Amino acid sequence: MDFFQTLLITLVIFAVLVAGYAVVAGSGAAKATKRRIQALRYRHSESLDAKVDAQFKRAIAARKPKNYKVAGSGSRTEALAVRLNRTGKGWTVSQYIYASLGLTLAVAVVVFTMSRAPILSLGVGLFVGAGLPHFVVNWLINKRTNAFVSKFPDGIELLVRGLRSGLPVTETLQIVSTEVPGPVGYEFKTVIDRIKVGKTMEDALQDTADKLGIAEFNFFTITLAIQRETGGNLAETLSNLADVLRKRAQMKLKIRAMSSESKASAYIVGSLPFLVFGAIMYINPKYMGTFFTDDRLIVAGLGAGVWMGIGVFIMAKMVNFEI
């Protein structure tokens, strides 16, 4: 089997996997139709809860301008820039691309020097070059998000105390930006800076919510926007919101504890083939060395790795619960 036949088989395997994913995921038009039917059912339902929910959704939709666009929805480059911004590191898209290309080239050269297999070198280089930076960015985003969520209820309670003492909202936001450490204080400072340059508080909060992509901050933004339209005791509303966010965090910890056994099993099942391969490679390197030279074994190994990745992804989705 020559190089082009091996490459063709690999492309066919990936095409079948992509087609299977498209069939399982379903079309976007069908999902949009389902959402419209669900909204119509809520609108004409006689249930009080359904009517309240419909009114709440209409209030949220009415407060957004007509040209509102979700951050990162314009293009893949814009979405990548938003993700890099969420890390809080100040990285640019060009730096990310150069780092990925350099890592891909370095790993491919090292693997080719050791194995003399061009297909394997290219596959491992692309996998590491595309996967490792993505993993690092996700890890930094999750780390910053967890730090923000853990301190955000404290910032809301500080905001409540300022409102109950008679201070206006903008001054209490300024106090939160200086008193609460970490990402919470930094993001509130950006809100204050946007207000100072002429933006309304609602637009400044919405910009920060688009940047962060955190559900807790979206709750806070929607609460302030609706209260400004309908009136009421803002301090009491924010106090209830802080209590809800703390209970939400506690529920996440309970779910994490309950699903820890399943996650440990997924880690063991996912790492076991690599551990066995490494052990056999150490015991009998000549026997396992054909995986780096025979094109058929290279294709089989890549296919097995893809299927194992799909299995690990499915197990991860099974133990991941949205709150």
C-alpha positions as CSV (number, residue, x, y, z in Angstrom):
1,M,0.0,0.0,0.0
2,D,1.5,3.3,-1.1
3,F,1.3,6.7,0.4
4,F,-1.7,7.9,-1.6
5,Q,-3.8,4.8,-1.0
6,T,-3.2,5.2,2.8
7,L,-4.1,8.8,2.6
8,L,-7.3,8.0,0.7
9,I,-8.3,5.4,3.3
10,T,-7.7,7.9,6.1
11,L,-9.8,10.6,4.4
12,V,-12.7,8.1,3.8
13,I,-12.6,7.2,7.5
14,F,-12.8,10.8,8.6
15,A,-15.6,11.5,6.0
16,V,-17.7,8.6,7.3
17,L,-17.2,9.9,10.9
18,V,-18.3,13.5,9.9
19,A,-21.3,12.2,8.0
20,G,-22.3,10.1,11.0
21,Y,-22.0,13.0,13.3
22,A,-24.2,15.1,11.0
23,V,-26.9,12.5,11.0
24,V,-26.9,12.1,14.7
25,A,-26.8,15.9,15.4
26,G,-29.6,16.7,13.1
27,S,-30.2,19.7,10.9
28,G,-30.2,23.3,12.1
29,A,-33.6,23.9,10.3
30,A,-35.3,21.1,12.3
31,K,-34.0,22.6,15.5
32,A,-35.1,26.1,14.6
33,T,-38.6,24.7,13.7
34,K,-38.8,22.9,17.1
35,R,-37.9,26.1,18.9
36,R,-40.6,28.1,17.1
37,I,-43.2,25.5,17.9
38,Q,-42.2,25.5,21.5
39,A,-42.4,29.4,21.6
40,L,-45.9,29.2,20.0
41,R,-47.0,26.7,22.5
42,Y,-45.9,28.9,25.4
43,R,-47.5,32.0,23.9
44,H,-51.0,30.3,23.6
45,S,-50.8,28.2,26.7
46,E,-53.4,28.7,29.5
47,S,-50.8,27.8,32.1
48,L,-49.8,30.7,34.4
49,D,-46.1,29.5,34.5
50,A,-46.0,29.4,30.7
51,K,-47.5,32.9,30.4
52,V,-45.0,34.3,32.9
53,D,-42.1,32.6,31.0
54,A,-43.3,34.0,27.7
55,Q,-43.6,37.5,29.1
56,F,-40.1,37.2,30.6
57,K,-38.7,36.1,27.2
58,R,-40.5,39.0,25.5
59,A,-39.1,41.4,28.0
60,I,-35.6,40.1,27.4
61,A,-36.0,40.3,23.6
62,A,-37.5,43.8,23.8
63,R,-34.6,45.3,25.7
64,K,-32.0,44.2,23.1
65,P,-31.4,46.5,20.1
66,K,-32.3,45.4,16.6
67,N,-28.7,45.1,15.6
68,Y,-27.8,42.9,18.6
69,K,-25.3,40.1,17.7
70,V,-23.9,37.4,19.9
71,A,-20.1,37.9,20.4
72,G,-18.1,35.5,18.2
73,S,-21.0,34.7,15.8
74,G,-19.6,36.6,12.9
75,S,-16.7,34.3,11.8
76,R,-14.4,31.6,13.2
77,T,-11.7,34.2,13.6
78,E,-14.0,36.4,15.7
79,A,-15.0,33.4,17.8
80,L,-11.4,32.5,18.4
81,A,-10.6,36.1,19.4
82,V,-13.5,36.0,21.9
83,R,-12.2,32.7,23.4
84,L,-8.6,34.1,23.7
85,N,-10.1,37.2,25.3
86,R,-11.8,35.1,27.9
87,T,-8.5,33.7,29.1
88,G,-7.5,37.1,30.4
89,K,-4.0,36.7,29.0
90,G,-4.1,39.3,26.2
91,W,-3.2,36.8,23.4
92,T,-4.0,37.6,19.8
93,V,-5.3,35.3,17.0
94,S,-2.0,35.6,15.1
95,Q,0.0,34.5,18.1
96,Y,-2.3,31.5,18.6
97,I,-2.0,30.5,14.9
98,Y,1.8,30.9,14.9
99,A,2.1,28.9,18.1
100,S,-0.1,26.1,16.6
101,L,1.9,26.0,13.4
102,G,5.2,26.0,15.1
103,L,4.1,23.2,17.5
104,T,2.8,21.1,14.6
105,L,6.0,21.5,12.7
106,A,8.2,20.7,15.7
107,V,6.3,17.6,16.7
108,A,6.1,16.3,13.1
109,V,9.9,16.7,12.7
110,V,10.6,14.9,15.9
111,V,8.3,12.0,15.2
112,F,9.6,11.7,11.6
113,T,13.2,11.6,12.9
114,M,12.3,8.8,15.2
115,S,10.0,6.8,13.0
116,R,10.7,7.8,9.4
117,A,6.9,7.5,8.8
118,P,5.5,10.6,7.0
119,I,1.8,9.8,7.6
120,L,2.3,9.2,11.3
121,S,4.5,12.3,11.7
122,L,1.9,14.5,9.9
123,G,-1.0,13.0,11.9
124,V,0.7,13.3,15.3
125,G,1.9,16.8,14.5
126,L,-1.6,18.0,13.5
127,F,-3.1,16.3,16.5
128,V,-0.7,17.9,19.0
129,G,-0.5,21.3,17.1
130,A,-4.3,21.7,17.0
131,G,-5.2,20.0,20.2
132,L,-2.7,21.2,22.7
133,P,-3.3,25.0,22.2
134,H,-7.0,24.4,22.2
135,F,-6.7,22.4,25.5
136,V,-4.6,25.1,27.1
137,V,-7.0,27.8,26.1
138,N,-10.0,25.8,27.5
139,W,-8.1,25.2,30.7
140,L,-7.3,28.9,31.2
141,I,-11.0,29.8,30.4
142,N,-12.3,27.3,32.9
143,K,-9.8,28.4,35.5
144,R,-10.8,32.1,35.1
145,T,-14.5,31.2,35.0
146,N,-14.3,29.2,38.2
147,A,-12.4,32.1,39.9
148,F,-15.1,34.5,38.7
149,V,-18.0,32.4,39.8
150,S,-16.6,31.7,43.2
151,K,-16.2,35.4,44.0
152,F,-19.2,36.8,42.1
153,P,-21.8,36.2,44.9
154,D,-19.5,38.2,47.3
155,G,-19.4,41.1,44.7
156,I,-23.2,41.0,44.5
157,E,-23.6,41.1,48.3
158,L,-21.2,44.0,48.4
159,L,-23.3,45.7,45.8
160,V,-26.5,45.0,47.9
161,R,-24.9,46.6,51.0
162,G,-24.0,49.7,49.0
163,L,-27.5,50.0,47.6
164,R,-29.1,49.6,51.1
165,S,-26.8,52.4,52.4
166,G,-28.2,54.8,49.8
167,L,-25.4,54.8,47.2
168,P,-26.3,54.8,43.4
169,V,-25.7,51.8,41.3
170,T,-22.7,53.2,39.4
171,E,-20.9,54.1,42.7
172,T,-21.5,50.6,44.1
173,L,-20.1,49.1,40.9
174,Q,-17.0,51.2,41.4
175,I,-16.7,49.9,45.0
176,V,-17.0,46.3,43.8
177,S,-14.3,46.9,41.2
178,T,-11.8,48.1,43.9
179,E,-12.8,45.8,46.8
180,V,-13.3,42.4,45.2
181,P,-10.0,40.8,44.0
182,G,-9.5,38.7,40.9
183,P,-11.5,38.6,37.7
184,V,-14.7,40.0,39.3
185,G,-13.0,43.3,40.2
186,Y,-11.3,43.5,36.8
187,E,-14.5,42.9,34.9
188,F,-16.5,45.4,37.0
189,K,-13.7,47.9,36.4
190,T,-14.2,47.4,32.6
191,V,-17.9,48.1,33.1
192,I,-17.1,51.3,34.9
193,D,-14.7,52.3,32.1
194,R,-17.3,51.8,29.4
195,I,-19.8,53.8,31.4
196,K,-17.3,56.7,31.7
197,V,-16.7,56.8,27.9
198,G,-20.5,57.3,27.3
199,K,-22.1,53.9,27.2
200,T,-25.2,53.2,29.2
201,M,-24.9,50.8,32.1
202,E,-27.1,48.2,30.3
203,D,-24.8,48.2,27.2
204,A,-21.7,48.1,29.3
205,L,-23.0,45.1,31.2
206,Q,-24.1,43.4,28.0
207,D,-20.6,43.9,26.5
208,T,-19.0,42.3,29.5
209,A,-21.5,39.4,29.5
210,D,-20.7,38.7,25.8
211,K,-17.0,38.7,26.6
212,L,-17.3,36.4,29.6
213,G,-20.0,34.0,28.4
214,I,-20.8,33.1,32.0
215,A,-24.4,32.2,32.9
216,E,-24.2,33.8,36.4
217,F,-23.2,37.2,35.0
218,N,-25.9,36.9,32.3
219,F,-28.4,36.5,35.2
220,F,-27.0,39.6,36.8
221,T,-27.3,41.6,33.6
222,I,-30.8,40.5,32.9
223,T,-31.9,41.3,36.5
224,L,-30.6,44.8,36.3
225,A,-32.1,45.4,32.9
226,I,-35.6,44.2,33.9
227,Q,-35.5,46.1,37.2
228,R,-34.7,49.4,35.4
229,E,-37.7,48.8,33.2
230,T,-40.2,47.6,35.8
231,G,-38.9,49.1,39.0
232,G,-38.9,47.5,42.4
233,N,-36.4,46.9,45.3
234,L,-33.1,46.3,43.5
235,A,-31.3,45.5,46.7
236,E,-33.7,42.7,47.6
237,T,-33.7,41.4,44.0
238,L,-29.9,41.2,44.0
239,S,-29.8,39.6,47.4
240,N,-32.1,36.9,46.2
241,L,-29.9,36.5,43.1
242,A,-26.8,36.1,45.2
243,D,-28.5,33.4,47.3
244,V,-29.6,31.6,44.1
245,L,-26.0,31.7,42.7
246,R,-24.6,30.2,45.9
247,K,-27.1,27.4,45.8
248,R,-26.3,26.9,42.1
249,A,-22.6,26.5,43.0
250,Q,-23.5,24.0,45.8
251,M,-25.5,22.0,43.4
252,K,-22.6,21.9,40.9
253,L,-20.3,20.6,43.7
254,K,-22.9,17.9,44.6
255,I,-23.1,16.8,41.0
256,R,-19.3,16.8,40.7
257,A,-19.1,14.5,43.7
258,M,-21.8,12.1,42.4
259,S,-20.2,11.9,39.0
260,S,-16.6,11.5,40.1
261,E,-16.7,7.7,40.0
262,S,-17.9,7.8,36.4
263,K,-15.2,10.3,35.4
264,A,-12.5,8.2,37.1
265,S,-13.7,5.2,35.1
266,A,-13.6,7.2,31.9
267,Y,-10.0,8.3,32.6
268,I,-9.0,4.8,33.3
269,V,-10.6,3.4,30.2
270,G,-9.2,6.2,28.0
271,S,-5.7,5.9,29.2
272,L,-5.5,2.1,29.4
273,P,-4.7,1.5,25.7
274,F,-1.9,4.0,25.7
275,L,-0.4,2.4,28.9
276,V,-0.6,-1.1,27.4
277,F,0.9,0.1,24.2
278,G,3.8,1.8,26.1
279,A,4.4,-1.3,28.2
280,I,4.5,-3.6,25.2
281,M,6.7,-1.2,23.4
282,Y,9.1,-1.2,26.3
283,I,9.1,-5.0,26.6
284,N,9.3,-5.8,22.9
285,P,10.1,-2.7,20.8
286,K,10.6,-4.8,17.6
287,Y,7.1,-6.2,17.7
288,M,5.4,-2.8,18.2
289,G,7.8,-1.0,15.9
290,T,5.7,-2.1,12.8
291,F,3.0,0.4,13.9
292,F,5.4,3.1,12.9
293,T,6.5,1.7,9.5
294,D,3.5,-0.4,8.1
295,D,1.0,1.8,6.4
296,R,-1.9,-0.5,7.2
297,L,-1.1,-0.5,10.9
298,I,-0.7,3.2,10.9
299,V,-4.2,3.6,9.4
300,A,-5.6,1.1,11.8
301,G,-4.0,2.9,14.7
302,L,-5.3,6.3,13.6
303,G,-8.8,4.8,13.2
304,A,-8.7,3.2,16.6
305,G,-7.6,6.4,18.1
306,V,-10.5,8.3,16.5
307,W,-13.0,5.8,17.7
308,M,-11.6,5.8,21.2
309,G,-11.8,9.6,21.2
310,I,-15.5,9.4,20.2
311,G,-16.1,6.9,23.0
312,V,-14.4,9.2,25.6
313,F,-16.3,12.2,24.3
314,I,-19.6,10.3,24.7
315,M,-18.7,9.2,28.2
316,A,-17.8,12.8,29.1
317,K,-21.2,14.0,27.8
318,M,-23.0,11.4,29.9
319,V,-21.4,12.6,33.1
320,N,-21.7,16.4,32.3
321,F,-24.9,18.0,33.7
322,E,-26.1,21.5,33.0
323,I,-27.4,23.5,35.9
